[in-house]
Every structure is written in C-alpha cells, then in structure tokens.
Amino acid sequence: MCNVMCKPDGAQSMATNLALDDALIEQARRIGKHRTKKEAVTCALREYVRRRRQLEILDLVGDVPLDEAYDYKPLRRRTTRA
C-alpha cells in the first residue's frame, strides 16, 4: 500500500543525521517492501503525518453546527435514469 502512496512527489529533501533504531528501520523496510532505509523512513513519516491530520478532524466533533432539519436522502436519489 505505502509503496504506491509514498512515491517521490517532487518535494525537496535535506540531509539529516539521526540516531535511529537500525533494527526497527530494517523491520519497517522489510515489512513495507522498501528497497532502502530512506524509502522506509519517508513512508513512515508520511503515514504519521496523514494519521495525525486524521486525528485533528476528531477535534472538530461538536464544533460544527448540525442542522436538525437537513434531509440528505433526496441527494441520494438519482435525478436521471439510464
């Protein structure tokens, strides 16, 4: 899944030195079928960011006003038939 979603998107990268758990990175590389550690780390970071953004949506619960009279059902009906 992540092999498809984590392709380079033209974003610029920077050289960074980090002390990371080599065994964990190798495990992620194998499980994700990544060719390199860089691919595994990049994919993991993208998944992390995506998940955190999803969690931010939960913060909106209760903040968005609900129109009790709104009826969504007419929108589900087809207006034209083939």
N, C-alpha and C positions, 0 to 999 in steps of 0.2 A: 504494500500500500504506500509506504513512505517513499519507495523508490520512484513512484510516479509523481508524488506530490513534492518531493524535495529536490527537484532538478534546479540547477542554477538559473536564476531569474534576472541576471544582469546586475544584481546588487554587488556593490563593491565589498571586498573583504580586506581585512587588515591582519597583519601578522601579530599573533598574541602568544605569549608564553604562559601556560597554566600548569599547575601541578594537579593532574587528574589521575584518577584510579585507572591504571592501564588495564587491569582485569575487567573492570566494568565497561570500559570503552570497547575492548575486544569482544566482550559478550554482546554488546549492542551492535557491533559491526557484523558479527556472525548472524544474530537473530534477524537483523534488518537486511541481510544480504548485501551490505555495503562493501565496496571494494577497498575503501580507505577509511582510516580513522576520522579524517576530516569530513567525509560524507556522513558518517555515523553521528558525529557531534553536531554538524549543521542540521541534520534531520531532527535530532533530539531537541535542539533549540527551537526549531520551527514548531514542532509538536507542543513544546512547553508554552510558547507564546500563544498558539492557537487555543490551547486549553485554558490559559489564563484569561484570554479575551472572552471565551465562552462563560467563564465564571463571573465576569463582570456583568454579563447580561442578567444573571440571577440577582444582582444588586438592584435591578430596576423593578423587581417584583414589589407591587404595592405603590410604586411611584407613578405608574402610567394609569391615567384615569380610565375607568371602564364605563362604557355606555350600556346600561342595562337594557335599553330599548333596541339596540342594534341587532338586526337579524341577518346573519351570514348565509342562511340557507338559500335565498334567491340567487346568490352569487354562484352557488354550486350547480344550479340548473343550466343546461345548455340552451343557448339562445337560437342556435341553428342546428338542424339535423342533417346528417349526410345521407 
